[in-house]
Amino acid sequence: MAKEKYIYGNWKMNHLKSDLYEFFEDLASILELKCHKGITPQSLHLPLAIELSRPLGIQIGAQNCSHKKVGAFTGEISTKAIFEAGATFTLVGHSERRHLFFEKNDLLNEKVKAALSENLEVVFCIGETLEERQKNQTFDVLKKQLSEGLKDIPKEFFSKIILAYEPVWAIGTGQVATPEQADETHQLIRQYMENELQFSKEEVIILYGGSVKPSNAKDLLSMSNIDGALVGGASLKGQDFLELCKIAHTLAL
Ligand code: PGA
């Protein structure tokens, strides 16, 4: 039997409470679908999302977390509070955090460590810009993001890290990487994780992100190096998210 794929939705700064009720309505059939499901709502909505998703087997995570555990860090959200709320994971290093909020690899490394030490899984996002791709720098950029972002992580935490490869030029642009392009990059990342960072084969899980939607998900998720999808825009509606999970389910059979 094939491994279960991941469908993780990143809602970014969208949705109000009423949208959450609407999203989780009529998703009862999602429970039977064989795939790992996750959603990252805005932090204020974590408790409500956790409550509404509980009967549906959907993991809830944060979109970001502080690099420090406690203290004078106005406006930040600690990994302790995220865990206490009942979330099971957090994104770290999403390209919007890297580019709009100037988060660098060393800060992201601290965030990864803060999250792992609070028992949260980490979805660590990496990806190159269009300019970097055009200059043939893609793999160098990804290697740097991985080696610096995952520096000095004890081996016992490796199974709690999921990678999301999200080419910046494909996020929210409608311009999706071809399945072959994505698969080829995932393969390079996989080799790097195994050979340089000493992850075992099973520990390397890589989601693809960037304009994934129901109409292109099957081709992307069918590729052998793509373990799932991190989905922005197309995860906002319950029916689209359900559709993506159905596609993942058929590939796990
Ligand atoms: P998108 O976003 O699916 O809307 O391109 C993906 C992401 O930012 O994680």
Residues whose N, C-alpha, C, O or C-beta is under 5 A from the ligand:
A	BS01	PGA	N10 A170 I171 G172 T173 G209 G210 S211 V212 L230 V231 G232 G233 A234
